[in-house]
């Protein structure tokens, strides 16, 4: 991330109260221009190395010190209520995340981990490991899957349905929405 973008991100967090709204609006323009989303409120222990800028990078996790993140990486939030990985990833220090990698859910990536290009990571990875791609595995389940996209708002959990956000009222699903860690 270029220093100017990093400075702008930090201004959104810690800048003067009157300057924050302008900084957030400009930061949103940077996200749009780069086709990615690294929200200003996402926690980084130190400025990451983004060799190709913010291009296509989506991050909703916690990022450690001295991490290198290549283009088109997603570090995403798992919002599927029946998933064991409900929540967001925590990335350790000195990690190297290759182009197109996807890290999803409430998992912990250890320190000094290297994640290869186009890997999908959905389980914890201990310190000092390398993650590579493997064979595709298809798991068939007998029951229908809940594949709605959920987002927490001030008044509760909502799911997206044909252009509208609808409040979830099903008690069984709402009980699953608690992070499992």
HELIX and SHEET records of a PDB file:
HELIX    1   1 UNK A    3  UNK A   14  1                                  12    
HELIX    2   2 UNK A   17  UNK A   34  1                                  18    
HELIX    3   3 UNK A  171  UNK A  176  1                                   6    
SHEET    1   A 5 UNK A  37  UNK A  38  0                                        
SHEET    2   A 5 UNK A  58  UNK A  59  1                                        
SHEET    3   A 5 UNK A  74  UNK A  76  1                                        
SHEET    4   A 5 UNK A 102  UNK A 104  1                                        
SHEET    5   A 5 UNK A 120  UNK A 121  1                                        
SHEET    1   B 3 UNK A  62  UNK A  63  0                                        
SHEET    2   B 3 UNK A  90  UNK A  91  1                                        
SHEET    3   B 3 UNK A 108  UNK A 109  1                                        
SHEET    1   C 4 UNK A  68  UNK A  69  0                                        
SHEET    2   C 4 UNK A  96  UNK A  97  1                                        
SHEET    3   C 4 UNK A 114  UNK A 115  1                                        
SHEET    4   C 4 UNK A 130  UNK A 131  1                                        
SHEET    1   D 3 UNK A 150  UNK A 153  0                                        
SHEET    2   D 3 UNK A 156  UNK A 161 -1                                        
SHEET    3   D 3 UNK A 164  UNK A 167 -1                                        
END                                                                             
